């Protein structure tokens, strides 16, 4: 039987993370960290396991969020070289992202800089939502910059992070509340050459179509009137798929 996704975040994962931390911080209490997770992880589902890891970080790392972020930066490892490998190589970073998601407002600047680096190895799409919710205007300005970044994973994050209904995340309405910034992000990405990015933009547009079809159609109409590329047309088709299923496409 195939291993369940939640079961990757087990005691072996705790040992892996603890060893990485110990290599850069010799005072880290690996024994306490792993013993705690050995007790807390069994019988928990996926999200609860991520929270258990975050609890363990909060319990066994210093009570200094900024210092802990600096520590995590040292264990990130090499950047992903392709659009693949997020879950092959970076899977163990999910608990780190969960810690940032829960505590990121303790140091906004450290958090957003760390998320930029995290997403080049795994994904920052969950952690960034805490900052978007608390500081939407400031964070959207950064997301607009990221939508033009040379790194494909950063560009994807600019889209994926602002989705209204991101899987495994609570609903976020920054796309509606900061619509002009949201539209700018998607427009910056509509001609991207990476399907990895285009798919995220299409999913984003599809989310918006379900929530506020008039706004989604505003974006689509503007794009269609601007000599759309094959990439843009693909996004539009992908973004309208839910309506096609209901027979309501324009």
Secondary structure, 3 states (H helix, E strand, C coil): CCCCHHHHCCHHHHHHHHHHHHHHCCCCCHHHHHHHHHHHCCCCCHHHHHHHHHHHHHHHCCCCHHHHHHHHHHHCCCCCCCCCCHHHHCHHHHHHHHHHHHHHHHCHHHHHHHHHHHCCCCCCCCHHHHHHHHCHHHHHHHHHHHCCCCCHHHHHHHHHCCCCCCCCCCCCCHHHHCHHHHHHHHHHHCCCCCHHHHHHHHHHHHHHHHHCHHHHHHHHHHHHCCCCCHHHHHHHHHHCHHHHHHCCCC
